[in-house]
Each structure stands twice: as structure tokens, then as C-alpha cells.
């Protein structure tokens, strides 16, 4: 199946949105640069996603894996590592459906949401592998925190994004 993919200009917007979301999320949690660097994650777009990382109902899928890390005077350890798997096709479909959306504010919203999950998982506020009611509760907490972080951020069209997606509470998580 052919999916819409981000173009080169979109990739620059992704980078800018991630910087804004990291800054806003880090400020909220009062992270120093060193603390922020301990949050282990990377971003993938459709071009680098595997078939099981492609979702049909979400803007992003948060995937958990492990990476081997050599520490000072320690054996190699596996550390949790998260991948924010952007769903280009879903984001671009939303942009085509609603021309008032802006790619930058939408991505800031998506990244902030996923970064909050990562902070919560890495700091043991929530386990990654929950289901049912616990997953719904986690989504509620993360959405409320996302709005709290972004509600006063001065970014054109962000208010529209916050209003448009206030009722949308669907973001998938997967373990690999």
C-alpha cells in the first residue's frame, strides 16, 4: 500500500518541532541538559518504519526496544530505548482534511505528548507494558499534561491544534 510521506521541507519542520517540544517538556519537568540527555529515544518517519510500526489510527506510535550500553567500569547493559514512530500518512491526511492545521504546531503537539510518555516511563512514573484501564488512565494523564505544557506556548495555530484534538485520545504504544 502506498502512503503519503514527508518531503525534505517537512523533515526540517520535524526537527524544529522536536526542538520546541523538547524545550517545553524539559522546562516543565525542570530538566537540566544532562537530565534531558538521559531520556533515551529517537525519531523515525515512514521511510524507516517496519510494517509493524505503521499504524492506521494514530499520529505516532511509541515503540520500546533495548540498546546495549557500555558503562564506566561495568558490564555491557541493555537499556530501554524508545522510538517515536511518526505516522507521516496519518499526519499528512489530517493536514489535507483540515487546511487550518499547521504542520509545525501539530508536530509540536505530537512530540510533546510522546516525550511526556518517555519521561514517565524512564522515571518509573508509569510502566510501558500496561493495557486496558491502566493504558486509558495513562493517556488521560499524558493528554492533560500535554495541554498544560502547551497551553501558554506562543506558536501560531497551536491553539487551533489544542482545540481540534482535545477530544482525540488515540496514540498507540508497542513493545518490540
KEKOLFI-531089 format. One record per residue (C-alpha): residue number from 1; residue in three letters; x, y, z. Coordinates in pm, whole numbers, padded with zeros to 5 digits. Last residue first. Layout:
% residues N
+-----+-----+--------+--------+--------+
!   k !   r !   east !  north !     up !
+-----+-----+--------+--------+--------+
! NUM ! ALA !      X !      Y !      Z !
...
+-----+-----+--------+--------+--------+
//
This chain:
% residues 176
+-----+-----+--------+--------+--------+
!   k !   r !   east !  north !     up !
+-----+-----+--------+--------+--------+
! 176 ! UNK !  00938 ! -00478 !  02017 !
! 175 ! UNK !  00682 ! -00326 !  02251 !
! 174 ! UNK !  00403 ! -00113 !  02105 !
! 173 ! UNK !  00224 !  00207 !  02200 !
! 172 ! UNK ! -00064 !  00359 !  02008 !
! 171 ! UNK ! -00198 !  00713 !  02041 !
! 170 ! UNK ! -00572 !  00774 !  02044 !
! 169 ! UNK ! -00720 !  01046 !  02265 !
! 168 ! UNK ! -00890 !  01279 !  02026 !
! 167 ! UNK ! -01134 !  01503 !  02212 !
! 166 ! UNK ! -00893 !  01793 !  02264 !
! 165 ! UNK ! -00757 !  01744 !  01915 !
! 164 ! UNK ! -00911 !  02043 !  01742 !
! 163 ! UNK ! -00885 !  02281 !  02041 !
! 162 ! UNK ! -00515 !  02208 !  02101 !
! 161 ! UNK ! -00445 !  02224 !  01726 !
! 160 ! UNK ! -00628 !  02556 !  01695 !
! 159 ! UNK ! -00441 !  02697 !  01994 !
! 158 ! UNK ! -00116 !  02586 !  01828 !
! 157 ! UNK ! -00202 !  02780 !  01512 !
! 156 ! UNK !  00087 !  03025 !  01555 !
! 155 ! UNK !  00316 !  02936 !  01846 !
! 154 ! UNK !  00329 !  03123 !  02176 !
! 153 ! UNK !  00325 !  02842 !  02432 !
! 152 ! UNK !  00067 !  02910 !  02702 !
! 151 ! UNK ! -00147 !  02596 !  02653 !
! 150 ! UNK !  00148 !  02378 !  02556 !
! 149 ! UNK !  00270 !  02232 !  02886 !
! 148 ! UNK ! -00073 !  02207 !  03049 !
! 147 ! UNK ! -00224 !  02065 !  02730 !
! 146 ! UNK !  00042 !  01794 !  02714 !
! 145 ! UNK ! -00001 !  01725 !  03088 !
! 144 ! UNK ! -00374 !  01666 !  03043 !
! 143 ! UNK ! -00306 !  01444 !  02743 !
! 142 ! UNK ! -00043 !  01247 !  02937 !
! 141 ! UNK ! -00268 !  01192 !  03239 !
! 140 ! UNK ! -00561 !  01083 !  03022 !
! 139 ! UNK ! -00338 !  00855 !  02814 !
! 138 ! UNK ! -00202 !  00693 !  03130 !
! 137 ! UNK ! -00555 !  00632 !  03260 !
! 136 ! UNK ! -00654 !  00472 !  02928 !
! 135 ! UNK ! -00346 !  00249 !  02944 !
! 134 ! UNK ! -00429 !  00150 !  03302 !
! 133 ! UNK ! -00791 !  00077 !  03204 !
! 132 ! UNK ! -00694 ! -00164 !  02930 !
! 131 ! UNK ! -00326 ! -00239 !  02891 !
! 130 ! UNK !  00008 ! -00180 !  03056 !
! 129 ! UNK !  00353 ! -00251 !  02913 !
! 128 ! UNK !  00520 !  00087 !  02944 !
! 127 ! UNK !  00512 !  00110 !  03322 !
! 126 ! UNK !  00430 !  00451 !  03466 !
! 125 ! UNK !  00600 !  00704 !  03691 !
! 124 ! UNK !  00914 !  00490 !  03654 !
! 123 ! UNK !  01142 !  00778 !  03551 !
! 122 ! UNK !  01209 !  00636 !  03204 !
! 121 ! UNK !  00841 !  00554 !  03152 !
! 120 ! UNK !  00711 !  00896 !  03262 !
! 119 ! UNK !  00976 !  01084 !  03066 !
! 118 ! UNK !  00903 !  00872 !  02759 !
! 117 ! UNK !  00527 !  00927 !  02788 !
! 116 ! UNK !  00585 !  01302 !  02825 !
! 115 ! UNK !  00807 !  01290 !  02516 !
! 114 ! UNK !  00525 !  01126 !  02319 !
! 113 ! UNK !  00274 !  01400 !  02401 !
! 112 ! UNK !  00526 !  01678 !  02341 !
! 111 ! UNK !  00618 !  01522 !  02006 !
! 110 ! UNK !  00256 !  01503 !  01889 !
! 109 ! UNK !  00172 !  01859 !  01998 !
! 108 ! UNK !  00491 !  02003 !  01850 !
! 107 ! UNK !  00411 !  01805 !  01534 !
! 106 ! UNK !  00067 !  01966 !  01508 !
! 105 ! UNK !  00214 !  02310 !  01577 !
! 104 ! UNK !  00472 !  02272 !  01298 !
! 103 ! UNK !  00241 !  02110 !  01042 !
! 102 ! UNK ! -00022 !  02381 !  01068 !
! 101 ! UNK ! -00386 !  02290 !  01081 !
! 100 ! UNK ! -00629 !  02525 !  00908 !
!  99 ! UNK ! -00624 !  02306 !  00595 !
!  98 ! UNK ! -00817 !  02034 !  00774 !
!  97 ! UNK ! -00851 !  01714 !  00569 !
!  96 ! UNK ! -00520 !  01764 !  00390 !
!  95 ! UNK ! -00336 !  01825 !  00718 !
!  94 ! UNK ! -00510 !  01526 !  00878 !
!  93 ! UNK ! -00401 !  01308 !  00586 !
!  92 ! UNK ! -00048 !  01445 !  00620 !
!  91 ! UNK ! -00037 !  01342 !  00987 !
!  90 ! UNK ! -00184 !  00998 !  00917 !
!  89 ! UNK !  00048 !  00930 !  00622 !
!  88 ! UNK !  00357 !  01052 !  00803 !
!  87 ! UNK !  00296 !  00822 !  01101 !
!  86 ! UNK !  00581 !  00929 !  01323 !
!  85 ! UNK !  00747 !  00641 !  01504 !
!  84 ! UNK !  00880 !  00786 !  01829 !
!  83 ! UNK !  01135 !  00521 !  01916 !
!  82 ! UNK !  01217 !  00444 !  02275 !
!  81 ! UNK !  01524 !  00285 !  02431 !
!  80 ! UNK !  01535 !  00076 !  02745 !
!  79 ! UNK !  01890 ! -00006 !  02842 !
!  78 ! UNK !  02070 ! -00334 !  02792 !
!  77 ! UNK !  02390 ! -00343 !  02991 !
!  76 ! UNK !  02750 ! -00408 !  02891 !
!  75 ! UNK !  02949 ! -00484 !  03201 !
!  74 ! UNK !  03054 ! -00201 !  03422 !
!  73 ! UNK !  03363 !  00008 !  03491 !
!  72 ! UNK !  03214 !  00312 !  03315 !
!  71 ! UNK !  02915 !  00199 !  03113 !
!  70 ! UNK !  02889 !  00015 !  02784 !
!  69 ! UNK !  02534 !  00042 !  02652 !
!  68 ! UNK !  02339 ! -00222 !  02460 !
!  67 ! UNK !  02013 ! -00090 !  02321 !
!  66 ! UNK !  01666 ! -00203 !  02412 !
!  65 ! UNK !  01329 ! -00162 !  02246 !
!  64 ! UNK !  01013 !  00035 !  02303 !
!  63 ! UNK !  00791 !  00171 !  02029 !
!  62 ! UNK !  00578 !  00482 !  02063 !
!  61 ! UNK !  00345 !  00505 !  01767 !
!  60 ! UNK !  00266 !  00847 !  01632 !
!  59 ! UNK ! -00015 !  01027 !  01453 !
!  58 ! UNK ! -00253 !  00741 !  01529 !
!  57 ! UNK ! -00532 !  00536 !  01371 !
!  56 ! UNK ! -00374 !  00342 !  01085 !
!  55 ! UNK ! -00045 !  00250 !  01245 !
!  54 ! UNK !  00284 !  00153 !  01081 !
!  53 ! UNK !  00546 !  00015 !  01320 !
!  52 ! UNK !  00463 ! -00349 !  01241 !
!  51 ! UNK !  00548 ! -00293 !  00873 !
!  50 ! UNK !  00891 ! -00152 !  00958 !
!  49 ! UNK !  00943 !  00222 !  00970 !
!  48 ! UNK !  01241 !  00398 !  00812 !
!  47 ! UNK !  01072 !  00594 !  00531 !
!  46 ! UNK !  00762 !  00641 !  00747 !
!  45 ! UNK !  00949 !  00862 !  00989 !
!  44 ! UNK !  01159 !  00760 !  01287 !
!  43 ! UNK !  01250 !  00963 !  01593 !
!  42 ! UNK !  01498 !  00858 !  01863 !
!  41 ! UNK !  01480 !  00799 !  02235 !
!  40 ! UNK !  01681 !  00765 !  02555 !
!  39 ! UNK !  01596 !  01026 !  02820 !
!  38 ! UNK !  01938 !  01064 !  02981 !
!  37 ! UNK !  02010 !  01363 !  02756 !
!  36 ! UNK !  01733 !  01557 !  02929 !
!  35 ! UNK !  01897 !  01513 !  03268 !
!  34 ! UNK !  02226 !  01645 !  03132 !
!  33 ! UNK !  02059 !  01948 !  02972 !
!  32 ! UNK !  01893 !  02026 !  03306 !
!  31 ! UNK !  01537 !  01914 !  03345 !
!  30 ! UNK !  01276 !  02131 !  03517 !
!  29 ! UNK !  00994 !  01887 !  03426 !
!  28 ! UNK !  00801 !  02167 !  03255 !
!  27 ! UNK !  01117 !  02322 !  03115 !
!  26 ! UNK !  01223 !  01988 !  02967 !
!  25 ! UNK !  00880 !  01943 !  02807 !
!  24 ! UNK !  00886 !  02291 !  02653 !
!  23 ! UNK !  01245 !  02258 !  02532 !
!  22 ! UNK !  01199 !  01905 !  02399 !
!  21 ! UNK !  00876 !  02007 !  02223 !
!  20 ! UNK !  01038 !  02312 !  02061 !
!  19 ! UNK !  01343 !  02114 !  01945 !
!  18 ! UNK !  01119 !  01832 !  01817 !
!  17 ! UNK !  00907 !  02081 !  01622 !
!  16 ! UNK !  01217 !  02232 !  01458 !
!  15 ! UNK !  01347 !  01890 !  01354 !
!  14 ! UNK !  01008 !  01787 !  01219 !
!  13 ! UNK !  00982 !  02117 !  01029 !
!  12 ! UNK !  01316 !  02042 !  00861 !
!  11 ! UNK !  01183 !  01696 !  00769 !
!  10 ! UNK !  00870 !  01857 !  00625 !
!   9 ! UNK !  01086 !  02060 !  00386 !
!   8 ! UNK !  01252 !  01737 !  00265 !
!   7 ! UNK !  00917 !  01566 !  00199 !
!   6 ! UNK !  00709 !  01367 !  00449 !
!   5 ! UNK !  00543 !  01056 !  00317 !
!   4 ! UNK !  00194 !  00976 !  00187 !
!   3 ! UNK !  00136 !  00602 !  00192 !
!   2 ! UNK !  00130 !  00346 ! -00089 !
!   1 ! UNK !  00000 !  00000 !  00000 !
+-----+-----+--------+--------+--------+
//
